[in-house]
Amino acid sequence: MLRRISPIHKQGKATREQRELMQSLQEAQSALQSAYLSFDVLTDPELVESCIFEIRALQARINYLLRTMKERERQDAAAAAGGGGRRKWV
């Protein structure tokens, strides 16, 4: 089985915030998988519609979490590089 390589894992120790974001992402992915399974089984049009809304909401949450994780990673990289490349000339 192939594993995704995450920059968070390369850093060694993840911060508390990174761990919480990763946990939230995993929970949202599990919920999305369950929503897809429910969608495949349901036959009542109203329940199918509610599954569609749930799937879209979970996809939006996953996208938000991924954007947040990437932004935090960029901020951490900029801080490690010494102020994000902005230097004041004297």
N, CA, C and O atoms as CSV, one atom per row, in Angstrom:
chain,resi,resn,atom,element,x,y,z
A,1,MET,N,N,0.837,-1.176,0.000
A,1,MET,CA,C,0.000,0.000,0.000
A,1,MET,C,C,0.887,1.247,0.000
A,1,MET,O,O,1.867,1.321,0.742
A,2,LEU,N,N,0.540,2.210,-0.827
A,2,LEU,CA,C,1.308,3.441,-0.905
A,2,LEU,C,C,0.863,4.416,0.162
A,2,LEU,O,O,-0.318,4.487,0.502
A,3,ARG,N,N,1.813,5.168,0.688
A,3,ARG,CA,C,1.509,6.195,1.685
A,3,ARG,C,C,1.774,7.557,1.087
A,3,ARG,O,O,2.697,7.737,0.292
A,4,ARG,N,N,0.963,8.500,1.475
A,4,ARG,CA,C,1.217,9.869,1.068
A,4,ARG,C,C,2.341,10.429,1.913
A,4,ARG,O,O,2.445,10.151,3.108
A,5,ILE,N,N,3.164,11.208,1.279
A,5,ILE,CA,C,4.253,11.844,1.998
A,5,ILE,C,C,3.795,13.248,2.353
A,5,ILE,O,O,3.423,14.031,1.480
A,6,SER,N,N,3.825,13.552,3.612
A,6,SER,CA,C,3.380,14.851,4.088
A,6,SER,C,C,4.561,15.636,4.622
A,6,SER,O,O,5.412,15.080,5.318
A,7,PRO,N,N,4.626,16.924,4.304
A,7,PRO,CA,C,5.704,17.740,4.859
A,7,PRO,C,C,5.687,17.792,6.374
A,7,PRO,O,O,6.726,18.009,6.998
A,8,ILE,N,N,4.527,17.596,6.974
A,8,ILE,CA,C,4.424,17.616,8.430
A,8,ILE,C,C,5.250,16.473,9.024
A,8,ILE,O,O,5.916,16.644,10.045
A,9,HIS,N,N,5.198,15.310,8.376
A,9,HIS,CA,C,5.935,14.165,8.887
A,9,HIS,C,C,7.437,14.329,8.706
A,9,HIS,O,O,8.214,13.746,9.463
A,10,LYS,N,N,7.857,15.103,7.726
A,10,LYS,CA,C,9.277,15.311,7.493
A,10,LYS,C,C,9.905,16.174,8.572
A,10,LYS,O,O,11.103,16.062,8.832
A,11,GLN,N,N,9.129,17.017,9.192
A,11,GLN,CA,C,9.657,17.949,10.176
A,11,GLN,C,C,10.060,17.266,11.471
A,11,GLN,O,O,10.730,17.875,12.306
A,12,GLY,N,N,9.675,16.049,11.647
A,12,GLY,CA,C,9.976,15.377,12.907
A,12,GLY,C,C,8.790,15.509,13.836
A,12,GLY,O,O,7.805,14.782,13.708
A,13,LYS,N,N,8.887,16.436,14.767
A,13,LYS,CA,C,7.798,16.647,15.706
A,13,LYS,C,C,6.816,17.671,15.152
A,13,LYS,O,O,7.199,18.770,14.751
A,14,ALA,N,N,5.568,17.295,15.140
A,14,ALA,CA,C,4.515,18.215,14.713
A,14,ALA,C,C,4.048,19.017,15.926
A,14,ALA,O,O,4.040,18.519,17.051
A,15,THR,N,N,3.669,20.243,15.681
A,15,THR,CA,C,3.156,21.068,16.772
A,15,THR,C,C,1.775,20.573,17.170
A,15,THR,O,O,1.154,19.772,16.471
A,16,ARG,N,N,1.322,21.061,18.288
A,16,ARG,CA,C,-0.011,20.676,18.775
A,16,ARG,C,C,-1.080,21.075,17.762
A,16,ARG,O,O,-2.012,20.317,17.494
A,17,GLU,N,N,-0.931,22.276,17.202
A,17,GLU,CA,C,-1.904,22.756,16.224
A,17,GLU,C,C,-1.905,21.874,14.974
A,17,GLU,O,O,-2.971,21.575,14.434
A,18,GLN,N,N,-0.723,21.453,14.507
A,18,GLN,CA,C,-0.638,20.581,13.343
A,18,GLN,C,C,-1.303,19.237,13.615
A,18,GLN,O,O,-1.994,18.687,12.757
A,19,ARG,N,N,-1.084,18.717,14.819
A,19,ARG,CA,C,-1.713,17.437,15.175
A,19,ARG,C,C,-3.232,17.569,15.204
A,19,ARG,O,O,-3.944,16.676,14.745
A,20,GLU,N,N,-3.732,18.689,15.746
A,20,GLU,CA,C,-5.180,18.906,15.804
A,20,GLU,C,C,-5.769,19.048,14.408
A,20,GLU,O,O,-6.834,18.501,14.122
A,21,LEU,N,N,-5.079,19.784,13.535
A,21,LEU,CA,C,-5.552,19.918,12.155
A,21,LEU,C,C,-5.556,18.571,11.440
A,21,LEU,O,O,-6.493,18.250,10.709
A,22,MET,N,N,-4.502,17.784,11.654
A,22,MET,CA,C,-4.421,16.469,11.024
A,22,MET,C,C,-5.532,15.558,11.539
A,22,MET,O,O,-6.135,14.815,10.765
A,23,GLN,N,N,-5.802,15.612,12.838
A,23,GLN,CA,C,-6.881,14.813,13.423
A,23,GLN,C,C,-8.234,15.229,12.844
A,23,GLN,O,O,-9.053,14.374,12.510
A,24,SER,N,N,-8.469,16.522,12.727
A,24,SER,CA,C,-9.716,17.024,12.150
A,24,SER,C,C,-9.852,16.597,10.700
A,24,SER,O,O,-10.942,16.246,10.250
A,25,LEU,N,N,-8.745,16.625,9.970
A,25,LEU,CA,C,-8.759,16.205,8.570
A,25,LEU,C,C,-9.102,14.723,8.455
A,25,LEU,O,O,-9.907,14.336,7.608
A,26,GLN,N,N,-8.501,13.901,9.296
A,26,GLN,CA,C,-8.792,12.467,9.265
A,26,GLN,C,C,-10.248,12.180,9.618
A,26,GLN,O,O,-10.881,11.317,9.010
A,27,GLU,N,N,-10.777,12.905,10.600
A,27,GLU,CA,C,-12.183,12.722,10.979
A,27,GLU,C,C,-13.113,13.139,9.838
A,27,GLU,O,O,-14.102,12.459,9.566
A,28,ALA,N,N,-12.801,14.242,9.177
A,28,ALA,CA,C,-13.626,14.708,8.064
A,28,ALA,C,C,-13.559,13.732,6.894
A,28,ALA,O,O,-14.567,13.498,6.227
A,29,GLN,N,N,-12.382,13.162,6.638
A,29,GLN,CA,C,-12.255,12.183,5.565
A,29,GLN,C,C,-13.055,10.907,5.875
A,29,GLN,O,O,-13.670,10.328,4.979
A,30,SER,N,N,-13.047,10.480,7.120
A,30,SER,CA,C,-13.841,9.309,7.519
A,30,SER,C,C,-15.332,9.590,7.379
A,30,SER,O,O,-16.091,8.749,6.898
A,31,ALA,N,N,-15.742,10.789,7.805
A,31,ALA,CA,C,-17.154,11.169,7.677
A,31,ALA,C,C,-17.560,11.253,6.212
A,31,ALA,O,O,-18.678,10.880,5.855
A,32,LEU,N,N,-16.661,11.739,5.364
A,32,LEU,CA,C,-16.953,11.818,3.933
A,32,LEU,C,C,-17.122,10.430,3.340
A,32,LEU,O,O,-18.020,10.201,2.529
A,33,GLN,N,N,-16.271,9.511,3.739
A,33,GLN,CA,C,-16.380,8.143,3.261
A,33,GLN,C,C,-17.717,7.529,3.688
A,33,GLN,O,O,-18.365,6.840,2.900
A,34,SER,N,N,-18.123,7.776,4.922
A,34,SER,CA,C,-19.419,7.268,5.407
A,34,SER,C,C,-20.572,7.903,4.650
A,34,SER,O,O,-21.558,7.232,4.344
A,35,ALA,N,N,-20.459,9.190,4.344
A,35,ALA,CA,C,-21.517,9.874,3.599
A,35,ALA,C,C,-21.647,9.292,2.193
A,35,ALA,O,O,-22.757,9.126,1.689
A,36,TYR,N,N,-20.511,8.981,1.558
A,36,TYR,CA,C,-20.557,8.351,0.235
A,36,TYR,C,C,-21.212,6.970,0.301
A,36,TYR,O,O,-21.985,6.599,-0.582
A,37,LEU,N,N,-20.896,6.214,1.354
A,37,LEU,CA,C,-21.503,4.893,1.513
A,37,LEU,C,C,-23.016,5.011,1.702
A,37,LEU,O,O,-23.779,4.234,1.128
A,38,SER,N,N,-23.444,5.975,2.500
A,38,SER,CA,C,-24.871,6.203,2.705
A,38,SER,C,C,-25.544,6.618,1.404
A,38,SER,O,O,-26.643,6.160,1.093
A,39,PHE,N,N,-24.885,7.480,0.651
A,39,PHE,CA,C,-25.430,7.943,-0.622
A,39,PHE,C,C,-25.667,6.769,-1.574
A,39,PHE,O,O,-26.671,6.733,-2.285
A,40,ASP,N,N,-24.738,5.810,-1.585
A,40,ASP,CA,C,-24.846,4.662,-2.480
A,40,ASP,C,C,-26.006,3.740,-2.114
A,40,ASP,O,O,-26.520,3.027,-2.975
A,41,VAL,N,N,-26.422,3.745,-0.850
A,41,VAL,CA,C,-27.426,2.803,-0.364
A,41,VAL,C,C,-28.841,3.396,-0.375
A,41,VAL,O,O,-29.811,2.677,-0.617
A,42,LEU,N,N,-28.960,4.678,-0.117
A,42,LEU,CA,C,-30.268,5.308,0.061
A,42,LEU,C,C,-31.065,5.370,-1.240
A,42,LEU,O,O,-30.515,5.476,-2.336
A,43,THR,N,N,-32.396,5.299,-1.066
A,43,THR,CA,C,-33.283,5.376,-2.230
A,43,THR,C,C,-34.296,6.513,-2.110
A,43,THR,O,O,-34.819,6.976,-3.124
A,44,ASP,N,N,-34.579,6.969,-0.896
A,44,ASP,CA,C,-35.522,8.059,-0.699
A,44,ASP,C,C,-34.910,9.361,-1.215
A,44,ASP,O,O,-33.813,9.723,-0.791
A,45,PRO,N,N,-35.588,10.073,-2.120
A,45,PRO,CA,C,-35.017,11.293,-2.706
A,45,PRO,C,C,-34.607,12.350,-1.681
A,45,PRO,O,O,-33.598,13.030,-1.870
A,46,GLU,N,N,-35.368,12.496,-0.611
A,46,GLU,CA,C,-35.013,13.497,0.403
A,46,GLU,C,C,-33.734,13.117,1.146
A,46,GLU,O,O,-32.906,13.974,1.455
A,47,LEU,N,N,-33.584,11.834,1.425
A,47,LEU,CA,C,-32.365,11.386,2.099
A,47,LEU,C,C,-31.158,11.467,1.171
A,47,LEU,O,O,-30.056,11.796,1.609
A,48,VAL,N,N,-31.363,11.170,-0.093
A,48,VAL,CA,C,-30.279,11.305,-1.070
A,48,VAL,C,C,-29.837,12.760,-1.148
A,48,VAL,O,O,-28.641,13.048,-1.189
A,49,GLU,N,N,-30.807,13.681,-1.167
A,49,GLU,CA,C,-30.488,15.104,-1.216
A,49,GLU,C,C,-29.713,15.539,0.035
A,49,GLU,O,O,-28.769,16.324,-0.054
A,50,SER,N,N,-30.118,15.026,1.189
A,50,SER,CA,C,-29.399,15.394,2.418
A,50,SER,C,C,-27.972,14.849,2.395
A,50,SER,O,O,-27.057,15.489,2.912
A,51,CYS,N,N,-27.778,13.677,1.802
A,51,CYS,CA,C,-26.424,13.123,1.670
A,51,CYS,C,C,-25.574,13.995,0.753
A,51,CYS,O,O,-24.388,14.202,1.011
A,52,ILE,N,N,-26.175,14.502,-0.308
A,52,ILE,CA,C,-25.442,15.371,-1.224
A,52,ILE,C,C,-24.980,16.629,-0.499
A,52,ILE,O,O,-23.837,17.057,-0.656
A,53,PHE,N,N,-25.872,17.223,0.298
A,53,PHE,CA,C,-25.490,18.407,1.065
A,53,PHE,C,C,-24.386,18.072,2.067
A,53,PHE,O,O,-23.448,18.850,2.245
A,54,GLU,N,N,-24.498,16.922,2.716
A,54,GLU,CA,C,-23.485,16.524,3.688
A,54,GLU,C,C,-22.133,16.309,3.002
A,54,GLU,O,O,-21.097,16.719,3.525
A,55,ILE,N,N,-22.144,15.669,1.836
A,55,ILE,CA,C,-20.911,15.433,1.090
A,55,ILE,C,C,-20.267,16.759,0.702
A,55,ILE,O,O,-19.059,16.937,0.854
A,56,ARG,N,N,-21.077,17.687,0.201
A,56,ARG,CA,C,-20.529,18.994,-0.193
A,56,ARG,C,C,-19.964,19.746,1.010
A,56,ARG,O,O,-18.917,20.387,0.913
A,57,ALA,N,N,-20.659,19.667,2.138
A,57,ALA,CA,C,-20.174,20.348,3.341
A,57,ALA,C,C,-18.852,19.739,3.817
A,57,ALA,O,O,-17.938,20.464,4.211
A,58,LEU,N,N,-18.754,18.424,3.782
A,58,LEU,CA,C,-17.527,17.766,4.211
A,58,LEU,C,C,-16.376,18.071,3.255
A,58,LEU,O,O,-15.238,18.256,3.688
A,59,GLN,N,N,-16.671,18.123,1.962
A,59,GLN,CA,C,-15.628,18.481,0.999
A,59,GLN,C,C,-15.125,19.902,1.249
A,59,GLN,O,O,-13.925,20.165,1.164
A,60,ALA,N,N,-16.044,20.811,1.557
A,60,ALA,CA,C,-15.645,22.193,1.862
A,60,ALA,C,C,-14.795,22.231,3.124
A,60,ALA,O,O,-13.816,22.975,3.187
A,61,ARG,N,N,-15.155,21.440,4.125
A,61,ARG,CA,C,-14.375,21.396,5.373
A,61,ARG,C,C,-12.981,20.842,5.119
A,61,ARG,O,O,-11.998,21.369,5.641
A,62,ILE,N,N,-12.889,19.795,4.329
A,62,ILE,CA,C,-11.590,19.209,4.008
A,62,ILE,C,C,-10.725,20.222,3.262
A,62,ILE,O,O,-9.540,20.366,3.559
A,63,ASN,N,N,-11.313,20.919,2.299
A,63,ASN,CA,C,-10.564,21.947,1.565
A,63,ASN,C,C,-10.064,23.040,2.504
A,63,ASN,O,O,-8.924,23.490,2.388
A,64,TYR,N,N,-10.918,23.469,3.437
A,64,TYR,CA,C,-10.525,24.483,4.419
A,64,TYR,C,C,-9.349,23.992,5.266
A,64,TYR,O,O,-8.373,24.715,5.466
A,65,LEU,N,N,-9.450,22.763,5.758
A,65,LEU,CA,C,-8.388,22.220,6.599
A,65,LEU,C,C,-7.075,22.111,5.832
A,65,LEU,O,O,-6.011,22.419,6.369
A,66,LEU,N,N,-7.148,21.673,4.580
A,66,LEU,CA,C,-5.935,21.571,3.777
A,66,LEU,C,C,-5.309,22.945,3.523
A,66,LEU,O,O,-4.092,23.104,3.616
A,67,ARG,N,N,-6.147,23.934,3.201
A,67,ARG,CA,C,-5.635,25.292,3.006
A,67,ARG,C,C,-4.988,25.817,4.281
A,67,ARG,O,O,-3.926,26.437,4.237
A,68,THR,N,N,-5.633,25.566,5.414
A,68,THR,CA,C,-5.110,26.025,6.697
A,68,THR,C,C,-3.771,25.366,7.002
A,68,THR,O,O,-2.841,26.031,7.458
A,69,MET,N,N,-3.669,24.070,6.753
A,69,MET,CA,C,-2.424,23.359,7.009
A,69,MET,C,C,-1.302,23.894,6.111
A,69,MET,O,O,-0.175,24.082,6.569
A,70,LYS,N,N,-1.609,24.135,4.843
A,70,LYS,CA,C,-0.602,24.658,3.922
A,70,LYS,C,C,-0.158,26.059,4.336
A,70,LYS,O,O,1.029,26.379,4.278
A,71,GLU,N,N,-1.107,26.889,4.751
A,71,GLU,CA,C,-0.766,28.244,5.182
A,71,GLU,C,C,0.123,28.213,6.419
A,71,GLU,O,O,1.095,28.964,6.501
A,72,ARG,N,N,-0.199,27.357,7.376
A,72,ARG,CA,C,0.628,27.235,8.586
A,72,ARG,C,C,2.037,26.763,8.219
A,72,ARG,O,O,3.030,27.229,8.777
A,73,GLU,N,N,2.098,25.832,7.271
A,73,GLU,CA,C,3.392,25.312,6.830
A,73,GLU,C,C,4.219,26.432,6.187
A,73,GLU,O,O,5.418,26.544,6.445
A,74,ARG,N,N,3.581,27.260,5.351
A,74,ARG,CA,C,4.279,28.390,4.730
A,74,ARG,C,C,4.770,29.376,5.792
A,74,ARG,O,O,5.893,29.876,5.712
A,75,GLN,N,N,3.922,29.651,6.787
A,75,GLN,CA,C,4.312,30.571,7.855
A,75,GLN,C,C,5.497,30.025,8.644
A,75,GLN,O,O,6.423,30.762,8.980
A,76,ASP,N,N,5.457,28.732,8.933
A,76,ASP,CA,C,6.556,28.111,9.673
A,76,ASP,C,C,7.846,28.148,8.860
A,76,ASP,O,O,8.920,28.405,9.405
A,77,ALA,N,N,7.742,27.891,7.555
A,77,ALA,CA,C,8.923,27.914,6.690
A,77,ALA,C,C,9.486,29.328,6.594
A,77,ALA,O,O,10.703,29.517,6.589
A,78,ALA,N,N,8.598,30.325,6.517
A,78,ALA,CA,C,9.051,31.713,6.442
A,78,ALA,C,C,9.725,32.131,7.742
A,78,ALA,O,O,10.734,32.836,7.724
A,79,ALA,N,N,9.177,31.702,8.852
A,79,ALA,CA,C,9.774,32.033,10.148
A,79,ALA,C,C,11.137,31.367,10.300
A,79,ALA,O,O,12.063,31.960,10.854
A,80,ALA,N,N,11.259,30.147,9.814
A,80,ALA,CA,C,12.525,29.427,9.908
A,80,ALA,C,C,13.573,30.041,8.983
A,80,ALA,O,O,14.773,29.941,9.241
A,81,ALA,N,N,13.109,30.680,7.898
A,81,ALA,CA,C,14.039,31.287,6.945
A,81,ALA,C,C,14.510,32.660,7.397
A,81,ALA,O,O,15.338,33.283,6.732
A,82,GLY,N,N,14.002,33.127,8.500
A,82,GLY,CA,C,14.472,34.396,9.024
A,82,GLY,C,C,13.623,35.578,8.626
A,82,GLY,O,O,14.122,36.542,8.047
A,83,GLY,N,N,12.344,35.510,8.933
A,83,GLY,CA,C,11.483,36.661,8.697
A,83,GLY,C,C,10.784,36.671,7.369
A,83,GLY,O,O,10.248,37.703,6.966
A,84,GLY,N,N,10.769,35.550,6.671
A,84,GLY,CA,C,10.013,35.476,5.429
A,84,GLY,C,C,10.655,36.207,4.258
A,84,GLY,O,O,9.972,36.526,3.285
A,85,GLY,N,N,11.941,36.476,4.332
A,85,GLY,CA,C,12.621,37.095,3.216
A,85,GLY,C,C,12.530,38.608,3.184
A,85,GLY,O,O,13.101,39.237,2.293
A,86,ARG,N,N,11.841,39.196,4.115
A,86,ARG,CA,C,11.733,40.654,4.166
A,86,ARG,C,C,12.842,41.191,5.061
A,86,ARG,O,O,12.893,40.915,6.260
A,87,ARG,N,N,13.712,41.953,4.451
A,87,ARG,CA,C,14.800,42.536,5.235
A,87,ARG,C,C,14.831,44.025,4.969
A,87,ARG,O,O,14.530,44.493,3.871
A,88,LYS,N,N,15.183,44.717,5.951
A,88,LYS,CA,C,15.246,46.175,5.851
A,88,LYS,C,C,16.704,46.583,5.605
A,88,LYS,O,O,17.599,46.252,6.383
A,89,TRP,N,N,16.911,47.295,4.527
A,89,TRP,CA,C,18.245,47.781,4.192
A,89,TRP,C,C,18.527,49.062,4.967
A,89,TRP,O,O,17.664,49.933,5.082
A,90,VAL,N,N,19.706,49.166,5.479
A,90,VAL,CA,C,20.096,50.346,6.243
A,90,VAL,C,C,21.103,51.159,5.475
A,90,VAL,O,O,21.555,52.198,5.956
